């Protein structure tokens, strides 16, 4: 007897519908075809144990399971549920009536319980596109899948619940999420606030400019001056995510498998701060499962690299192209995938190995050679990617001891949002351009052309400081942002 169930395979952010064909004849063998990885091949052992523990005797028969299309690689444990349902349907224990209407995905425990899997949001989008009536998922994934409109989402606890539903013995209420309510409720809940920062008004102003135009910024200063403290508060002054940005960000985190259980939407801009021992593959993505890296997980948010010279030079150099293109293509022998990675690049570093070069309150013990070697860990092209270079000085005791809090993030954020609204209106006719940092060279001539006195000043700076053409463009972009704030 031949039975078909439906699942989905992930490739990057896109899901592809997989038809699972289960054929049962007399015999004792088990055959699996369709380019399955080890986790998929091991599923039969989990399925047999799950069936036994919920009161179903595994069939004694010759089973052949084909995963179509056969030329797409199938990975992960999400095929357990459609395999089990297909086997039971071929054995006559599950009705076939509802199988063409529902896509299903989920890992099975040996006790028959359904366990969550990654990439559910992409699977739900594919199920709606393919005109399925609904999607059956583990209960922990139901909130995430329910973001997708016009699709019935059924969150199940175990295999027995799925069998009862398909046989018409049980009814279940679909999971319904008010996407907009969920989205707007948690947008402004921040644990960190700029009101905690004493002094450093020039640095806060620089971060405000960076946030208003989505400019890359590097903070250079001695230890304990507050570089990391202020960088971690940057998301609290960034404009809120739009609903489209939130869905795109949630999809990336879902594919990576790092979305918290029961979470439906990411409502705040991501802030990623990898340790300096991170590898280039972890930064860019592209493990054996084509997972997104830190640059993609920071999409629509902030990528913060603390102690920048301590990072591997190889790891830093791979950031150069994604910073310009705002997307990354990962090519391996078995796959090629593309992930978006439009993020604010924020970094901090000490001016020398001891950290006190140029600090009026401490004596630097580093030799010129040590300082040169330390700074040379970051290449010139890498430093050229930063729109703003900010020196952070130590905070005097008088400012530290003030009990009066600084300006709160909410006030700064209001100014940033107003500046972003000006930019969104300005670039309304340009697809994919939302802020000044994304302007092309042609757009600079249209929207950021300096007047004669400004051009003379810029010419003098270019000649005296030997600035590059990229630096010229970035200066104009930052100037446009300052004008928008004013």
C-alpha positions in Angstrom: 0.0 0.0 0.0 1.3 3.4 -0.9 0.7 6.5 1.3 2.0 10.1 0.9 2.6 12.7 3.6 4.2 16.1 3.3 7.1 17.9 5.1 9.7 20.5 4.1 13.4 20.8 3.7 15.4 23.9 4.5 18.0 25.5 2.2 19.0 28.9 3.6 15.9 30.9 4.5 13.8 29.0 2.0 11.8 25.8 2.6 11.0 23.3 -0.2 8.0 20.9 0.0 9.1 17.3 0.4 6.7 14.5 -0.5 7.2 11.4 1.7 6.1 8.3 -0.1 5.7 5.2 2.1 5.2 1.8 0.4 4.4 -1.3 2.5 4.6 -4.8 1.2 5.2 -8.3 2.6 8.7 -8.8 4.0 11.0 -7.6 6.8 13.3 -5.0 5.3 13.5 -1.2 5.7 14.6 1.0 2.7 15.1 4.8 2.8 15.9 6.8 -0.4 16.1 10.5 -1.3 19.5 11.9 -0.1 18.9 11.7 3.6 21.5 12.5 6.3 22.3 10.5 9.4 19.6 12.1 11.6 16.9 11.2 9.0 18.2 7.7 8.6 18.1 7.1 12.4 14.5 8.2 12.5 13.1 4.7 12.0 14.5 3.6 15.4 12.9 6.5 17.2 9.6 5.9 15.4 9.4 2.2 16.3 10.1 3.0 20.0 7.5 5.9 20.0 4.8 3.6 18.4 5.4 0.9 21.0 5.2 3.4 23.9 1.9 4.9 22.8 0.2 1.5 22.3 0.8 0.8 18.5 2.6 -2.3 17.4 5.2 -1.4 14.7 4.3 -3.2 11.5 6.2 -6.3 10.5 6.5 -5.6 6.7 8.8 -4.5 4.0 8.9 -0.7 4.2 10.2 1.6 1.5 10.3 5.3 2.1 11.2 7.8 -0.6 11.8 11.5 0.0 10.8 13.4 -3.2 12.4 15.3 -4.9 15.3 12.9 -4.4 18.1 15.4 -5.5 17.6 17.8 -2.5 19.5 17.0 0.6 17.3 16.2 3.7 18.7 17.0 7.1 17.5 17.0 10.7 15.0 15.2 12.8 11.8 17.0 11.6 10.9 14.1 9.4 10.1 11.8 12.3 6.4 12.8 12.5 5.5 12.5 8.8 7.4 9.2 8.6 5.5 7.8 11.6 2.1 9.0 10.3 2.9 7.6 6.8 3.9 4.2 8.2 0.8 4.0 10.4 -1.4 5.1 7.5 0.1 2.4 5.2 -0.6 -0.1 8.0 -4.2 1.0 8.1 -4.1 2.6 11.6 -4.4 6.2 10.4 -7.0 7.5 8.0 -5.7 9.0 4.8 -8.5 11.5 4.3 -6.7 14.5 5.9 -3.1 13.7 4.8 -3.2 15.7 1.5 -4.5 18.8 3.4 -1.8 19.0 6.1 2.0 19.5 6.1 3.6 18.2 9.3 7.0 18.4 10.9 8.4 17.4 14.3 11.0 15.2 16.1 9.7 12.2 18.1 11.0 11.2 21.5 11.0 7.5 22.4 7.9 8.1 24.5 6.0 9.5 21.5 6.3 13.2 22.6 6.8 15.8 19.9 9.9 17.9 20.3 10.5 21.3 18.7 12.6 21.8 15.5 14.2 24.8 13.8 13.0 26.7 10.7 9.3 26.4 11.5 8.5 30.0 10.2 9.9 29.2 6.8 8.1 25.9 6.7 4.8 27.7 7.5 5.4 30.2 4.8 6.0 27.3 2.3 2.8 25.5 3.5 0.7 28.6 2.8 2.3 29.1 -0.6 1.6 25.5 -1.5 -2.1 26.0 -0.5 -2.1 23.4 2.3 -5.0 23.8 4.7 -2.9 23.6 7.8 0.4 22.7 9.4 0.9 20.2 12.3 3.9 21.1 14.5 5.1 20.4 18.1 3.3 22.6 20.7 6.5 24.6 21.4 6.7 25.7 17.8 3.0 26.6 17.4 3.4 30.3 18.4 6.2 30.8 15.9 4.2 29.2 13.0 1.0 31.0 13.9 2.6 34.3 12.7 1.6 33.2 9.2 -1.9 34.2 8.2 -4.4 32.1 6.3 -3.0 28.8 7.6 -4.4 26.6 10.3 -1.7 25.8 12.9 -2.2 22.8 15.1 0.3 22.4 18.0 0.4 18.8 19.2 1.9 17.3 22.4 2.6 13.8 21.1 2.1 11.3 18.3 -1.1 10.0 19.9 -2.7 13.5 19.5 -1.8 13.6 15.8 -3.2 10.2 15.2 -6.4 11.1 17.1 -6.9 14.2 15.0 -6.3 12.5 11.7 -8.7 9.7 12.6 -11.4 12.2 13.6 -11.4 11.0 17.2 -10.2 14.3 18.6 -10.6 18.0 17.7 -8.0 20.7 18.5 -8.3 24.5 18.5 -5.8 26.1 16.1 -3.2 28.4 17.6 -4.0 32.0 16.8 -1.6 34.9 17.4 -2.5 38.5 17.2 0.7 39.4 15.3 0.4 43.2 15.5 -0.4 43.1 19.3 2.5 40.7 19.9 4.7 43.0 17.8 3.9 46.3 19.5 3.7 45.1 23.1 7.4 44.4 23.6 9.1 47.0 21.3 10.1 49.4 24.1 11.1 47.1 26.9 14.9 47.6 27.4 17.0 46.5 30.3 19.8 48.9 29.5 19.4 52.7 29.3 21.6 55.6 28.5 20.4 57.3 31.7 22.9 55.1 33.5 25.8 56.7 31.6 27.6 59.5 33.5 29.4 62.1 31.3 30.7 61.1 27.9 28.4 63.5 26.1 30.5 63.6 23.0 30.4 59.8 22.7 26.6 59.7 23.2 26.2 62.3 20.5 28.4 60.2 18.2 26.3 57.1 18.9 23.1 59.1 18.3 24.4 60.2 14.9 25.4 56.6 14.1 22.0 55.3 15.1 20.2 58.0 13.1 22.0 57.0 9.9 22.9 53.4 10.6 26.6 54.2 10.4 29.5 51.9 11.4 31.4 53.3 14.5 34.5 52.4 16.4 35.2 53.5 20.0 38.9 53.9 21.0 39.9 54.5 24.6 41.5 53.3 27.8 40.1 50.4 29.8 37.1 51.2 32.0 36.1 54.4 30.1 32.7 52.9 29.2 33.1 51.8 25.6 31.3 48.4 26.0 28.8 49.9 28.4 27.6 52.5 25.9 27.7 50.1 22.9 25.4 47.7 24.7 22.9 50.5 25.1 22.9 51.3 21.4 19.7 49.1 20.7 17.7 51.2 23.1 18.1 54.3 20.9 17.7 52.6 17.5 14.3 53.1 15.7 11.9 50.2 16.3 11.7 47.3 13.8 9.0 47.5 11.1 6.8 44.4 10.9 8.5 43.3 7.7 11.9 43.6 9.4 10.7 41.7 12.4 9.4 38.8 10.3 12.7 38.7 8.3 14.8 38.7 11.5 12.6 36.1 13.2 13.0 33.9 10.1 16.8 34.0 10.3 16.8 33.2 14.0 14.3 30.4 13.5 16.5 28.8 10.8 19.5 29.1 13.2 17.5 27.3 15.9 18.1 30.0 18.5 14.5 31.3 18.8 13.3 30.9 22.4 10.6 28.3 22.9 7.1 29.9 22.8 8.5 33.0 21.1 6.5 34.1 18.1 8.2 37.4 16.9 11.5 39.1 17.5 10.3 42.6 18.4 13.6 44.3 19.2 16.6 44.8 17.0 19.2 42.0 17.6 22.5 42.8 19.4 25.2 40.2 18.7 28.5 40.3 20.5 30.6 37.3 19.7 33.8 36.5 21.7 37.1 37.4 20.0 37.9 33.6 19.6 35.1 33.3 17.0 36.0 31.6 13.8 35.4 33.1 10.3 32.8 30.3 9.6 30.9 31.2 12.8 31.0 34.9 11.7 29.8 34.4 8.2 27.9 31.2 8.4 28.1 28.0 6.3 28.6 25.0 8.6 27.7 21.5 7.2 24.0 22.6 7.7 24.3 25.9 5.9 23.4 27.8 9.1 23.5 31.6 9.2 26.5 33.2 11.0 26.8 36.1 13.3 26.6 38.7 10.5 23.2 37.4 9.5 21.9 36.9 13.1 22.7 40.7 13.5 20.6 41.5 10.4 18.5 44.7 11.1 20.4 45.1 14.3 24.0 45.6 15.7 27.1 43.5 15.4 29.4 44.5 18.3 33.1 43.3 18.3 34.6 44.2 21.7 38.5 44.4 21.8 38.7 44.4 18.0 42.5 43.8 17.7 42.1 40.5 19.6 40.0 39.0 16.8 41.7 36.8 14.2 42.8 38.9 11.2 41.3 36.2 8.9 37.9 36.4 10.7 37.9 40.2 10.4 38.8 40.3 6.8 35.8 38.2 5.8 33.6 41.0 7.1 34.7 43.5 4.4 32.5 42.3 1.6 29.3 41.7 3.7 29.7 45.3 5.1 29.6 46.7 1.6 27.0 44.3 0.0 24.7 43.9 3.0 24.2 40.2 2.0 26.5 37.2 2.1 26.6 34.2 -0.3 27.9 31.0 1.2 29.2 28.5 -1.4 30.2 25.0 -0.4 30.5 21.8 -2.4 27.0 20.7 -1.6 25.1 23.9 -1.5 25.0 27.7 -2.2 22.8 29.9 -0.1 22.4 33.6 0.4 21.6 35.3 3.7 20.9 39.0 4.3 23.2 40.8 6.6 22.4 44.5 6.8 23.7 45.5 10.3 25.3 48.4 12.1 29.0 47.4 12.7 30.2 48.7 16.2 33.6 47.9 17.6 35.8 49.0 20.5 39.5 48.8 21.1 42.3 50.1 23.3 44.8 52.5 21.7 47.7 50.2 22.7 48.4 46.8 24.5 48.5 48.4 28.0 45.5 50.6 27.0 46.7 53.9 28.2 48.5 55.5 25.2 47.5 59.2 25.1 45.6 59.0 28.5 46.5 62.1 30.6 45.9 60.2 33.9 48.0 57.1 33.3 51.5 56.4 32.0 51.7 54.2 28.9 54.4 51.5 29.2 54.3 50.3 25.6 57.1 50.9 23.2 56.4 52.4 19.7 57.0 49.0 18.2 54.5 47.3 20.4 51.9 50.0 19.7 52.5 49.6 15.9 52.2 45.8 16.0 49.0 46.1 18.1 47.4 48.5 15.7 48.5 46.6 12.6 46.3 43.7 13.6 43.5 45.7 12.0 44.1 46.3 8.3 43.6 49.7 6.7 40.7 48.5 4.5 39.0 47.3 7.6 39.4 50.6 9.5 38.1 52.3 6.3 34.7 50.6 6.8 34.0 52.7 9.9 32.1 55.9 9.3 32.9 57.3 12.7 36.1 57.0 14.8 35.5 58.2 18.3 38.1 58.7 21.1 36.6 57.8 24.5 38.3 59.5 27.4 38.2 58.4 31.1 35.3 59.9 33.0 36.4 62.4 35.8 35.4 61.7 39.3 33.2 64.8 39.4 31.0 63.4 36.7 31.0 59.8 38.0 29.9 60.9 41.4 26.9 62.9 40.2 23.6 61.3 41.4 21.6 63.0 38.6 21.0 60.4 35.8 22.0 61.2 32.2 19.6 61.8 29.3 17.4 58.7 29.0 17.4 56.5 25.9 13.7 57.4 25.1 14.6 61.1 24.5 17.5 60.2 22.2 15.4 57.6 20.4 12.8 60.2 19.6 15.3 62.3 17.8 16.7 59.3 16.0 13.2 58.2 14.9 12.5 61.7 13.5 15.8 61.6 11.5 15.0 58.1 10.2 11.5 59.3 9.1 13.1 62.1 7.0 15.4 59.5 5.4 12.6 57.0 4.7 10.6 59.7 2.9 13.7 60.8 1.0 14.5 57.3 -0.3 10.9 56.2 -0.8 11.5 55.7 -4.5 14.6 53.6 -4.0 14.0 49.9 -3.3 16.1 48.6 -0.4 17.4 52.0 0.7 16.1 53.2 4.1 18.9 55.2 5.7 21.9 57.4 4.8 24.5 54.7 5.3 22.9 52.7 2.4 23.2 55.5 -0.2 24.9 54.7 -3.4 27.5 56.9 -5.1 24.9 58.2 -7.5 22.5 59.1 -4.7 25.3 61.1 -2.9 25.4 63.5 -5.8 21.6 63.9 -5.6 21.1 64.1 -1.8 24.5 65.0 -0.2 26.2 67.5 -2.5 28.3 69.9 -0.4 28.3 73.7 -1.0 31.4 75.5 -2.0 32.8 76.3 1.5 32.1 72.7 2.6 33.8 71.4 -0.5 36.9 73.4 0.2 37.1 72.2 3.8 36.6 68.6 2.6 39.3 69.0 0.0 41.8 70.2 2.6 41.0 67.3 4.9 41.4 64.8 2.1 44.8 66.2 1.1 46.2 66.6 4.6 44.9 63.3 6.0 45.4 61.2 2.7 41.8 59.9 3.0 40.5 57.4 0.5 37.5 57.7 -1.9 35.5 55.5 0.4 36.2 57.9 3.3 35.0 60.8 1.2 31.7 59.0 0.6 31.3 58.2 4.2 32.0 61.7 5.4 29.2 63.0 3.1 26.8 60.3 4.4 27.6 61.2 8.1 27.2 64.9 7.2 23.8 64.2 5.7 22.7 62.4 8.9 23.8 65.3 11.1 21.8 67.6 8.9 18.8 65.3 9.3 19.1 65.4 13.1 19.3 69.1 13.1 
